[in-house]
Amino acid sequence: PLLGFAVTPLQEYDAMECADPPCVHTFDYVLPLDFNGVAPDPRSHPWGWNFTHYDVLWTQPHIHSFALSAELQDALTNRTICMCSIENGCLRYGETNNAGDEAGFLTDINPCTFSAGPESAGRLVRSNPVRSIVRYNTTTRRITGAMAMWNFFAVGVPGTELPAAPTVHASASPGHGHAAPP
């Protein structure tokens, strides 16, 4: 099954304007790929965290206007998994006053896509730490509600399934909240 998830240490934050332009605010963090939405026993997780390895098929940063770039790295090897920037065309800002192309606003964030397979750039171990490095332009203003989240779609790699979770059976016995018969 296709697994959709996000990795983020927080929802929103403020990037403060600096006093000595030009200014770039950098927010980076390292978290395991399975940081969000994981049950205590991943084998019983309803969303499919029951593999040790995943092929990431699609990833995209969730960032806001004034973002300059967002980079996702394998934190163990420093290999770049996805790089979105204005320079490489992954981030696009509007140029007119037309709806959907508003000048100065982030209007398009293209995802990084990968094919499944052993040579895939998107193949990761579930507990693998990933590093996010997001840069915002804070030369002219304080940015409230800045974000640095990554969204993913991935599939489990066949042959890396976790063993089934043990089954727990409940039993009732006298002395454990049940009255003994008269």
N, C-alpha and C positions, 0 to 999 in steps of 0.2 A: 504494500500500500504506500501511497505517497504521503509523506510526513511534512506538514507545514509547521514552522516554529520561528521564534525570534530570540535573539541574544541581545540583552541590554542590561547594564547595571542600574539604570534609572530611567524615568520617563522623560523629563524635561529638566533643563538647567539654564542658568543665565551665563552668557559670555560677555564679560564686561568690556566696555570701550576702553582703549588705552590712551595714555596722555602723550605718547611719542610716536606718531604715525610714520610709516605704514605698520599696521598691526594685524597679526594672525594669531587667533586663539586656537590652540591645539588641545584636544581632549582625547586621551588614549586610555584604553583599559584592556586587561587580559582576563578572559573568563573561559571556562570549559564550554565546548559546543553545546552540551546538554544542560546549561545553567538554568534555563527557564522551563517550567512546566513538567518537571520530572518527579514522578511518584517516588516514595522511599525505596521501593523495589521496582526498578525499571522494567522487569519482566511482566509486571502487572499493569503497566501504564496503558491507558486506553488509546493513546495516540500513536503507538507503534515504536516506542523506544525499546524494542526487544532485540536489537542487533548491537554488536560491538563496533561495526564499521558501517559507514554510510557514504553513498555517492551523492554529493550535493549537485543537483541539476540546475538550480537557479538561486541566485542570491542578489539582494539589492539593499543598499542602505536606505534607512528612513531618516532623512535629514531635511533641513528647512532652508529658506532663502538666506543668502549671504554665505552659504557653504562654498568652499573652494575645492575641497576634495574629501573623499572617504576611501580608506584603504583597509582591506581585511587581509590579515596574514596568519599563517600557521605559526603560532608563538613558539613552537619547539625548533623550527628550522628557519624562521624569518622569511619563508617563501611567501610571496604575494599571491593570494588566491583571487582577489578582485580589487581593481583600482578604478575608482570613478572620479573623474576630474573634469574641469572645464576644458583643459587642454586636449584630453583624449576624446572629447565629445560625449562622454557618459553623462555629464551634467550639462543641461542647457538652460540658459536664461532667456526670458522673453526680450523682444526687441521693438515691439510696437505697442499700440494701445488696444489691439484687437483681443477679444476674449480668448483665453488660453495661450496668449503670447504677450502678456503684460510686461512691459519694459522693466528690467531690474528684478524681476521675480523668478525664482526657480520654477520652470514649467515642465521639465522632463528629466527623469532619472532612469537611464537605461540599465537593465539588469546584466549581470555576468551570468552566462549559461555554460553548462558543461555536459558532456555525454557521460553515461555510466560506463564503467569498466576499470580494469586494474591500472590503466595508464591515465585515468582521469585526474585532472588538476583539482577536481572537487572531492576526491576520496579522502575521508577523514575518519579517525577513530572517534567514537561518541564522546569520550571524556577528554579529547584533545583540546588543549587551550588555544583559543584564537585571540588575536590582537586586533583591535579596532583603533584606527588613527583618523580622526575627523578634524578638519581645519575649517575655521570660519573667519571671514574678513570682519574684523571689529575696528577698522580704521575710522569709520564715520558714526558708529552707533553701538550702543549696548544691545545685545540680542537676547530677548526674553523668549523662552520656549525653545531653545536650541535642543536638538536631539542627535543621538549617535547610535541608533539601533540598526541591527541587520536582520532582515527577513530571509528565510530559507525555504526551499522545497527540496526534499531529499528522499532517497529510497534506501532501504536496508540492503547490504551486500549479501547475496545468498552464501550460505556456509558460515556466516558469523552470528547465527542466531544464539541468543542466550538460552540456557536450559529453562524449562517451564518452571514457574513459581510454585513452591510447595502449596498444597491444599491444606487449609486450616479447617478443622472440624470443631464445632461448638458442642459442648455437652452440658447438660443440667444435672446437678447432683445436690442432695440435701446439704445444707450448710453454705451454699453459694447463692443466697438470695431466694431460695425456694423453701417453702414451709414443708415440714415432714407430714406425711399423712396422719390423721387422727387415730 
